[in-house]
């Protein structure tokens, strides 16, 4: 199973966001244990780096993402994906970039805490709790 992690899932881990931390860490652990393949876009890495360097510093932000990288494949983001997102009728451009990147990488699903900006296809979009319901069955 190939899972695309939206930015908010990784930020839940890095910023230790209370109510969301356990689910996010458990999903990451599945990737570390090689039970699933985890992916994220370059945009996710860039956004996480930006936020982490404000919370800590640039060096620590880079070290955190380097430690994550062996367990999370970085997807591509190219002109075709950018144009599809730009010309879609969906309300959130950044989420459409994520969706296009996940689709191009043949991800089975996107895990996010913000489903409302994603269309229902071409990639299944689940919250962490919905993922655990799915994964457990």
C-alpha positions in Angstrom: 0.0 0.0 0.0 1.4 3.4 -1.0 0.3 6.3 1.2 0.7 10.0 0.5 1.1 12.1 3.6 -0.3 15.6 3.5 1.7 18.3 5.2 -0.5 18.5 8.2 0.2 14.9 9.2 4.0 15.5 9.2 3.6 18.8 11.1 1.5 16.9 13.7 4.6 14.8 14.4 7.2 17.6 14.2 5.2 20.0 16.3 3.9 17.3 18.6 0.3 18.4 18.2 -1.4 16.7 21.1 -4.7 15.2 19.9 -3.2 14.3 16.5 0.3 13.1 17.4 -0.5 9.4 18.2 -2.3 8.7 14.9 0.4 10.5 12.9 3.2 8.7 14.6 1.5 5.3 14.2 1.2 5.9 10.5 4.8 6.9 10.2 5.8 3.8 12.2 4.0 1.7 9.5 6.4 3.2 7.0 9.4 2.7 9.2 8.5 -0.9 9.6 8.0 -1.2 5.9 4.3 -2.3 6.2 3.4 0.5 3.9 5.2 2.8 1.5 5.0 6.5 2.5 5.3 9.4 0.1 5.2 13.2 0.4 5.7 16.0 -2.1 8.6 18.4 -2.3 6.0 21.0 -1.4 5.4 19.2 1.9 9.1 19.0 2.6 9.4 22.7 1.8 6.5 23.8 4.0 7.6 21.6 6.9 11.1 23.1 6.6 9.8 26.6 6.6 7.6 26.1 9.7 10.3 24.1 11.5 13.0 26.7 11.0 10.7 29.3 12.5 10.0 27.0 15.5 13.6 26.0 15.9 16.3 26.9 13.4 17.4 26.1 9.8 19.9 23.5 10.8 17.5 21.6 13.0 14.7 21.8 10.4 17.1 20.3 7.8 18.3 17.6 10.2 14.7 16.6 11.0 13.7 16.3 7.4 16.9 14.4 6.6 16.1 11.9 9.3 12.6 11.5 7.9 13.7 11.0 4.3 14.8 7.3 4.4 11.2 6.5 5.3 9.3 8.8 3.0 9.7 8.9 -0.8 9.6 12.3 -2.3 7.2 12.4 -5.2 7.6 14.6 -8.2 5.9 17.8 -8.9 6.2 19.0 -12.5 4.6 21.4 -15.0 1.8 19.0 -16.0 0.8 18.5 -12.4 1.0 22.2 -11.7 -1.2 23.1 -14.7 -3.8 20.4 -13.7 -4.0 21.9 -10.2 -4.0 25.5 -11.5 -6.9 24.9 -14.0 -8.9 22.6 -11.7 -12.1 24.0 -10.2 -11.2 23.0 -6.7 -10.9 25.8 -4.0 -7.4 25.0 -2.7 -4.5 25.2 -5.1 -2.0 23.8 -2.7 -4.2 20.7 -2.0 -4.7 20.2 -5.7 -0.9 20.2 -6.2 -0.7 17.6 -3.5 -3.4 15.5 -5.1 -1.8 15.7 -8.5 1.6 14.7 -7.1 0.0 11.7 -5.2 -1.9 10.6 -8.3 1.3 10.8 -10.5 3.2 8.7 -7.9 0.4 6.0 -8.0 -0.4 6.5 -4.4 -3.4 4.5 -3.1 -4.5 7.1 -0.8 -3.8 10.5 0.7 -3.9 10.9 4.5 -4.8 14.4 5.7 -6.8 16.0 8.5 -8.3 18.5 5.9 -10.4 16.4 3.5 -12.7 19.2 2.5 -10.4 20.7 -0.1 -9.7 17.4 -1.9 -12.0 15.8 -4.5 -13.1 12.3 -3.9 -11.1 11.0 -6.8 -8.8 10.1 -8.5 -7.1 9.2 -5.2 -8.9 8.1 -2.0 -8.6 10.7 0.7 -8.8 9.6 4.4 -8.3 11.2 7.8 -5.9 9.3 10.1 -8.9 7.8 12.0 -10.5 6.7 8.8 -7.2 5.2 7.7 -7.1 3.1 10.9 -10.6 1.9 10.3 -9.7 0.9 6.8 -6.3 -0.6 7.7 -7.7 -2.6 10.6 -10.3 -4.3 8.4 
